[in-house]
Amino acid sequence: MVNYYNAYTRTSIKFNQTKGVSMSSEQDKSISSNAVWHHATVTRARREEQNKHKSIILWFTGLSGAGKSTLAHAVEEQLHQFGCRTYVLDGDNVRHGLCGDLGFSEEDRKENIRRIGNVSKLFLEAGVIVLTAFISPFHSDRKQVRNIVQHGDFLEIYCNTSIDICEQRDVKGLYEKARKGLIKDFTGISSPYEAPDNAELSVHTGERPLEECVDQVINLLKERGILNTQS
Amino acid sequence: MVNYYNAYTRTSIKFNQTKGVSMSSEQDKSISSNAVWHHATVTRARREEQNKHKSIILWFTGLSGAGKSTLAHAVEEQLHQFGCRTYVLDGDNVRHGLCGDLGFSEEDRKENIRRIGNVSKLFLEAGVIVLTAFISPFHSDRKQVRNIVQHGDFLEIYCNTSIDICEQRDVKGLYEKARKGLIKDFTGISSPYEAPDNAELSVHTGERPLEECVDQVINLLKERGILNTQS
């Protein structure tokens, strides 16, 4: 078969099979044709082949202090050591940048989750295992994100830690402030948390050791065929 | 040295040196400690080491029809074949999702570029070579994106095709509509395009063959030490 990208083989490259490019319809066109090149996109399938794992959105949800970010980062560490491409979206890298214009009103929190969902979708297309760690208290918002991607591309992981444990820990002192009325609309205190009823996984982050919770998530990924279990 | 992640070595993993984790301050703490784990983040440096190339933002700017998206995808194709991790942000994957709530008013176009800049930054942190293909006509907007990342992380590439060539091609028929007044604030016709005066690269996408333009961008990446020239 003629190498469509011959122009570049003068440099030392590993030539990967160009899945996603229809060779039959392209090979008779000039390499300089914009139309041809514009369609020679690197597809998600080619990225996944390159990465040797599938991409997925792991959506962690739960109360403030439930251990979402901790678990997401621990899972990421494990996946990185497996050789996977990963990224964690959480308050640290989203709240001051992409969503820096948003406050905490109901409308703004909704828009916050909508944007995070759409960014997750971009990472998904980029072949990355993206892990999101946001309270995301409402069914409707989580469902909206689930609906913008293909079935199976969104795995909801419920960090099922009781409000008692979260409040007892109160790592950031937020529950105390919320009880005193210093924070309005605080999830679990003055604003509802709608626990998932169809999460792909429920982990007891408040009661079980972290490594056990990490194993549960990794096992889910293996069951779903995201990770190459041969590696 | 004690392997900090011993708990996981029972599974078959390649252990990468955990750059970014301070072993001296962490090794005396329990593996289950949330505080420890939360700080055991996968850093950009570790991702770059894994990918065997550095991450960067390649910001393509130019008139409608100048060949930004075509060039960005052609460069991505080349980089993918080199074994790099890449992603192109353009109207196709951003306008209907992340920025689906935005119109074409001056304010909305500004917000559009701001969001794209921030998403680019996330991909940058994720170790990816991110290529953006948006007209981005204003100095101030491009400068704002440049300023949210470290010096050297943002390379501006001016797709320097004259308005005459763009209008002559008129692939999407937009110039004709703009001339008839059917599209308001159309860049180059009824709204200004502020050509970059400090772009890292200017490519004559309208006059030179695409492969030559691709080479120019690849050479820039080699000069800047983004690609491992040994590979």
Interface residues (C-beta under 8 A of the other chain):
Chain A: Y5 A7 Y8 S12 I13 K14 F15 N16 I31 S32 N34 W37 H38 A40 T41 V42 R46 R47 Q50 G67 S69 T70 H73 A74 E76 E77 Q78 H80 Q81 F82 G83 R85 T86 Y87 V88 L89 N93 V94 G97 L98 G100 D101 E111 R115 N118 V119 K121 L122 F123 E125 A126 G127 V128 I148 V171 P209 L210 E211 V214 S231
Chain B: Y5 A7 Y8 S12 I13 K14 F15 N16 I31 S32 N34 W37 H38 A40 T41 V42 R46 R47 Q50 G67 S69 T70 H73 A74 E76 E77 Q78 H80 Q81 F82 G83 R85 T86 Y87 V88 L89 N93 V94 G97 L98 G100 D101 E111 R115 N118 V119 K121 L122 F123 E125 A126 G127 V128 I148 V171 P209 L210 E211 V214 S231
